[in-house]
Amino acid sequence: MSWSADKTEVKSWNEWDTLRHVIVGRADDCHIPPEEPALDAKVPEDSDMRGQWGRRPQETIDRANELLDNFAGMLEKRGLRVDRPTSIDHSVPATTPDFHTESQFGCMPPRDVLLTVGHEMLEATMSYRCRWFEYLNYRPLMQQYFNEDPKFRHESAPKPRLTDADYHPDYLSEKIGDAKRLEWAEQKFFVTTEEEPLFDAADVLRFGKDLVVQHGFTTNLKGIEWLRRHFPDHRVHTVNFPGDPYPIHIDATFTPLRPGLILNNPQRRLPEDQRKMFEGNDWEIVDSAQPAHNTPPPLCYSSTWLSMNVLVLDPKTVCVEKSEVYQAEQMDKLGMEVVEVELRDAYAFGGGLHCCTADVYRDGECEDYFP
Ligand code: ARG
């Protein structure tokens, strides 16, 4: 049965089959949250964001929204259905019996919060206190899908307590230095402890029957074990990228483009022993092209490698950020049709083209690519 725009159906098993229905984030009311352990460990040491917090400047919010609206409009013109979150008030402090933080984050990027696996959308535990309530931005959509699609499974992972026991205090000094960070990453010593399961949805890549999950700052081993028990029909694989001093979210590091082809960040190569599953099944892992920029835009958490944070529309078509000329050139050589999308001025809100979206429906079924 083919997809129809008049009927809501949630289904997506991988990162590349033809995309029909997608959520695009909003920059509304986004905040730079105050200090908290997991976030501090991630803010780059030389970042202009250290030591400041509060609502982001209105002109940057307006500009990011303009770009996100244009992106959504372009996707609609191509025939996709696009839904948008409903922003809650992110200036409201978040308080639970276990923690307090003065503000929240925003409703960007949806990829971090929502993990779609087949007919299910799973709200991640999250690992920052300021993002604990972020699922609320998507609840109106989850309710709508629940009402309209009888097969839709709306799931939420156990909310974590996020007490200080969740974080290693060693990471809380401002000047750790990249050498030390890389050494720790190599030893798989990250800011989060194994107190309780933690994961962000953007640490997970979907390859049909296999889920590939990055162990790092935002996802711990217990979080991966929780996913393994939650998806008993899947094989769940843990991966690490020792070249990344700030390992959060896999989608500027490892990017599947179509069955058999993955881009890997050349500074964050997948270690030999973890490549077997791919190479043993004739998948090619190629170094991604270099980013076009030497620095991220102002007030941005992410690195310049958002260049490879592309959104695959179908196995032959990919959205690439407009200024990322080297990445676009590489896609062309790899036989992909490139759709240019201007998004750089929205990067500060949490990421690129893959981050700022979440799958609702892609064609195709659950396949076994690594038999
Ligand atoms: N850690 C990545 C980098 O800075 C950014 C990943 C952003 N992804 C996301 N889903 N928010 O290179």
Residues whose N, C-alpha, C, O or C-beta is under 5 A from the ligand:
A	BS01	LIG	P109 R111 D112 A202 Y246 I248 H249 D251 A252 Y301 S302 S303 W305 G350 G351 C355
